[in-house]
């Protein structure tokens, strides 16, 4: 696991966008796994800038989003389908036919979850998966206690997640109680992972998932099992890491290995 410490959120966003740019440049038909929430917005803004100012081409890229609220239509302003189009897809040249966001209104969720897994496999698997992290340590909507071998499924949201997400809705009771989400096992199948986190409020859970034990009670800790994970943090989010100085030294001296 490579830990990159950025001085602030803007630098974090530029660093994360640069990693995604490098992936798309190296493989124009990359399959990208994408995330929603407040943290990726800066990364998406930087990708839009790269597309508009530097010609970053998404025309051959395929995308798969991590999750969606159950019960929200794609046109609902708090659906993740709407979020992705407003914050990224409407501003780059991605082919609409290559965009995959889970449906929150499927008629048969069990069958739909299986088909989402098959779509990912049919695309050749995800080359690079962007992740955020929840206050309880979840990745995607895999709440504490979710099997670390889980596949795409319907998840009952934890009260802490509902509280965290209530700020996006008019009233807390409007927050959906269920979500469709890629499973931890689905995420561990991807070729490379990029997790981003910012702010002091994420510092404890960041330290837990990086330096604590692997446990289903902190589903992000399963990333310790993946061979290619990059974590980009700002200084506040990294502030509780016990080996902070080591991570900084290791990243600063990495270029020496290429000589």
C-alpha positions in Angstrom: 0.0 0.0 0.0 1.5 3.3 -1.1 0.6 6.3 1.1 0.8 9.8 -0.5 0.4 12.8 1.9 -0.8 16.0 0.2 -0.6 19.4 2.0 -4.3 20.1 1.4 -7.5 19.1 -0.4 -6.6 20.9 -3.7 -3.3 19.1 -3.9 -5.0 15.8 -3.0 -7.4 16.3 -5.9 -4.7 17.1 -8.4 -2.7 14.1 -7.3 -5.7 11.7 -7.6 -6.7 13.2 -10.9 -3.1 12.7 -12.1 -3.2 9.1 -11.3 -6.5 8.6 -13.2 -5.1 10.6 -16.1 -2.0 8.4 -16.3 -4.2 5.3 -16.3 -6.4 6.7 -19.2 -3.3 7.9 -21.1 -1.6 4.6 -20.8 -4.7 2.6 -21.7 -7.3 4.7 -23.6 -10.0 2.0 -23.2 -9.5 1.8 -19.5 -12.4 0.5 -17.3 -12.7 3.0 -14.4 -14.5 2.3 -11.2 -15.9 5.6 -9.8 -17.2 6.9 -6.5 -19.6 9.6 -5.2 -19.6 11.8 -2.2 -18.0 15.1 -1.3 -14.3 13.9 -1.4 -14.1 13.1 -5.2 -15.7 16.3 -6.4 -12.3 18.1 -6.5 -10.8 15.1 -8.4 -13.6 15.3 -10.9 -13.2 19.0 -11.4 -9.5 18.5 -12.1 -10.3 15.7 -14.6 -12.8 18.1 -16.4 -10.0 20.7 -16.5 -7.6 18.1 -18.0 -10.2 17.2 -20.6 -11.0 20.8 -21.6 -7.5 22.3 -21.3 -5.2 19.4 -22.0 -7.2 17.2 -24.3 -7.6 14.2 -21.9 -9.7 11.8 -23.9 -12.4 9.7 -22.3 -14.1 8.5 -25.5 -13.0 4.9 -25.2 -13.3 4.7 -21.4 -15.9 2.5 -19.7 -17.1 3.4 -16.2 -18.8 1.5 -13.3 -20.0 3.2 -10.2 -19.8 1.7 -6.8 -23.3 2.2 -5.6 -26.7 3.8 -5.6 -29.6 4.5 -3.2 -32.5 2.1 -3.4 -35.7 3.8 -4.3 -34.3 6.9 -6.0 -34.9 7.4 -9.7 -31.9 8.5 -11.9 -33.4 11.9 -12.2 -33.6 12.5 -8.4 -31.1 15.2 -7.4 -29.7 13.0 -4.6 -29.3 9.9 -6.7 -25.7 8.9 -7.6 -26.7 8.7 -11.2 -27.6 12.4 -11.1 -24.4 13.2 -9.1 -22.1 11.6 -11.6 -23.6 13.4 -14.6 -23.6 16.8 -12.9 -20.1 16.5 -11.5 -18.3 14.6 -14.3 -20.1 12.9 -17.2 -21.8 15.9 -18.6 -18.5 17.7 -18.9 -16.2 15.1 -20.6 -16.5 13.1 -23.8 -17.3 9.7 -22.3 -19.6 7.6 -24.4 -23.0 7.4 -22.6 -23.3 3.7 -23.6 -20.1 3.0 -21.6 -21.5 4.5 -18.4 -22.7 2.1 -15.7 -24.4 3.3 -12.5 -26.3 0.8 -10.5 -30.1 1.1 -10.7 -31.9 2.0 -7.5 -35.3 1.0 -9.0 -34.6 -2.4 -10.4 -37.6 -4.7 -10.5 -35.6 -7.7 -9.3 -32.6 -6.7 -7.3 -31.2 -10.2 -6.8 -31.1 -10.7 -10.5 -29.8 -7.2 -11.2 -26.9 -7.6 -8.7 -25.8 -10.7 -10.6 -26.1 -8.9 -13.9 -24.0 -6.0 -12.6 -21.2 -8.4 -11.7 -21.4 -10.0 -15.2 -21.2 -6.5 -16.9 -18.0 -5.8 -15.0 -16.6 -9.2 -16.0 -17.8 -8.6 -19.6 -15.9 -5.4 -19.7 -12.7 -7.2 -18.8 -12.7 -6.1 -15.1 -12.0 -2.7 -13.6 -8.5 -1.3 -14.2 -8.6 1.4 -11.6 -11.1 1.8 -8.8 -11.6 5.2 -7.1 -12.8 4.9 -3.5 -13.7 7.2 -0.6 -14.1 6.1 3.0 -17.0 6.4 5.3 -16.9 7.6 8.9 -17.3 4.0 10.1 -14.6 2.7 7.7 -16.9 1.5 5.0 -15.9 1.4 1.3 -18.8 1.7 -1.2 -21.8 1.0 1.0 -20.2 -2.0 2.7 -21.2 -1.3 6.3 -19.5 -2.8 9.4 -20.1 -6.6 9.5 -20.3 -7.0 5.7 -18.5 -10.1 4.4 -15.1 -9.4 3.0 -16.0 -11.8 0.2 -19.3 -10.1 -0.6 -20.3 -9.4 -4.2 -22.8 -6.7 -5.5 -25.7 -6.7 -3.1 -28.4 -4.7 -1.3 -27.1 -3.2 1.9 -29.0 -1.9 4.9 -27.4 1.5 5.8 -25.9 2.1 9.2 -27.3 4.9 11.4 -23.9 6.7 11.2 -24.0 6.6 7.4 -27.5 7.9 7.4 -26.5 10.7 9.8 -23.5 11.6 7.6 -25.6 11.7 4.4 -28.5 13.6 5.9 -26.8 16.9 5.0 -27.6 16.2 1.4 -31.3 15.8 2.0 -34.0 18.2 3.1 -34.8 16.1 6.2 -32.9 13.2 7.8 -36.0 10.9 7.3 -35.6 11.4 3.5 -32.3 9.5 3.5 -32.9 6.1 1.9 -32.3 3.1 4.3 -31.0 0.7 1.6 -28.4 0.9 -1.1 -27.2 -1.3 -3.9 -23.4 -1.6 -3.7 -20.5 -3.4 -5.1 -19.3 -5.9 -2.5 -15.9 -5.9 -0.8 -15.0 -9.0 -2.9 -15.9 -7.2 -6.0 -13.6 -4.3 -5.1 -10.8 -6.6 -4.3 -11.0 -8.1 -7.8 -10.0 -4.8 -9.5 -6.5 -4.4 -10.8 -5.6 -1.2 -8.9 -7.2 0.9 -6.2 -7.0 4.6 -5.5 -8.5 5.7 -2.1 -8.8 9.4 -1.2 -9.7 10.9 2.1 -9.5 14.5 3.5 -10.1 16.3 6.7 -9.4 15.6 10.4 -12.8 14.0 10.8 -11.5 11.0 8.7 -8.1 10.8 10.6 -9.1 8.1 13.1 -10.7 5.8 10.6 -7.8 6.3 8.1 -5.3 5.2 10.7 -7.6 2.2 11.6 -7.9 0.9 8.1 -4.2 1.4 7.2 -2.5 0.3 10.4 -5.2 -1.7 12.3 -6.2 -5.3 11.9 -8.2 -6.7 9.0 -11.8 -7.0 10.1 -15.3 -7.0 8.6 -16.1 -4.3 11.2 -14.0 -1.9 9.2 -14.5 -3.1 5.6 -11.8 -0.7 4.2 -9.2 -2.7 6.2 -9.7 -5.5 3.5 -7.6 -3.2 1.2 -4.6 -4.4 3.1 -5.0 -7.7 1.2 -4.9 -6.0 -2.3 -1.5 -5.9 -4.0 -1.9 -2.5 -5.7 -3.5 0.2 -3.5 -2.6 3.9 -3.5 -4.0 6.1 -0.7 -3.9 9.9 -1.2 -4.6 11.9 2.0 -4.3 15.5 3.0 -2.4 16.4 6.1 -5.4 16.5 8.5 -6.6 13.0 7.4 -3.1 11.6 7.8 -2.6 13.2 11.2 -3.3 10.0 13.3 -1.0 7.7 11.4 1.6 6.2 13.7 4.1 5.8 10.8 3.4 9.1 9.2 7.1 10.1 9.0 7.9 6.7 7.4 5.2 7.1 4.7 6.4 10.6 3.8 10.0 9.4 3.6 9.1 6.4 1.5 7.2 8.4 -1.0 9.8 11.2 -1.2 12.6 8.7 -1.8 10.7 6.5 -4.3 12.2 8.2 -7.3 15.6 6.9 -6.2 14.5 3.4 -7.0 14.1 4.3 -10.7 17.7 5.4 -11.1 
